[in-house]
Amino acid sequence: MDTSAKREAALQLLSSTGIWKSNYAPAGVKFLWRLGFDCPPPHLARFWSVSLVCGLYFGTFMGLFALAMASFHGKNALPAVPLVAATSGAFFGLTMATYYAYGRWKHKLPLWKDLHQPPAT
């Protein structure tokens, strides 16, 4: 099955569960699809890959925010910036991965690698 057909089958499956479209196809994932990346919807992705992607994304922006805030407090606050970025990114990544894994379990959804194209009707 080619990736666009697999993605459409996945989106149709997710749509039938009652999960909000903004949850199963978030803006960041849609952006990656437009750029040509073949990534699964978060509900069908592996726990650790969701955790890593969400954690890196959030940790990067939290680090930039912490850096901006630390610049107002002088040089004493700068050493805490990497710790704040890493801790917040790890917590956010694990939280989001848990949320998506729970949704996959609740709606009995397969992993991306186990998704097969439905038979043609």
HUMOPE-V209661 format. One record per pair of residues at least 6 apart in sequence whose C-alpha atoms are under 7 Angstrom apart, sorted by the first residue. I is the first residue (numbers start at 0). J is the second residue. Records with the same first field share a line. If there is no record, write none. Layout:
BEGIN
I = J + J
END
This chain:
BEGIN
0 = 116
5 = 116
8 = 116
13 = 23
14 = 20
16 = 106
23 = 40 + 41 + 42
24 = 40
28 = 40
39 = 111
41 = 49 + 99
42 = 99 + 100 + 102 + 103
43 = 103 + 108 + 109 + 110 + 111
44 = 110 + 111
45 = 110
46 = 96 + 100
49 = 96
50 = 92 + 93 + 95 + 96
51 = 92
53 = 91 + 92 + 95
54 = 88 + 89 + 91 + 92
55 = 88
57 = 88 + 91
58 = 84 + 85 + 87 + 88
59 = 84
61 = 84
62 = 80 + 81 + 83 + 84
65 = 80
66 = 77 + 80
69 = 76 + 77
END
